[in-house]
Amino acid sequence: MEPYARHVLVCTGGYCSSDRKGRALYARLASLLQREGLLFGARRVKRSEAPCLGVCAGGPIVAVYPEGIWYGGVTPELLERIVVEHLRDGQPVAEAIFHRLDRRPEG
Ligand code: FES
């Protein structure tokens, strides 16, 4: 598998957004990543869809790793901001984050 810089998980399930809006987001994500030059090379972003990410409210849910940043209520407009501001420019969209991975060192 080619190296990648980030992994984006999109929930396409029916509990966090009643009409499964995540499906359309996931379909749109590939073209946004292509437009921003994030499908290949050192900044490559891998994308995956998931039937459920264990949140099941306030969706659609999108999670970005390795930062462990979780976005809720992701609209097509917000997805575009996530791709441009976070994935391309490295600045998470702070106001849309509802959870962050706790990366305190062990011990
Ligand atoms: S259905 Fe989306 S988080 Fe569970």
Residues whose N, C-alpha, C, O or C-beta is under 5 A from the ligand:
A	BS01	FES	C11 G13 G14 Y15 C16 P51 C52 L53 G54 V55 C56 G59 I61
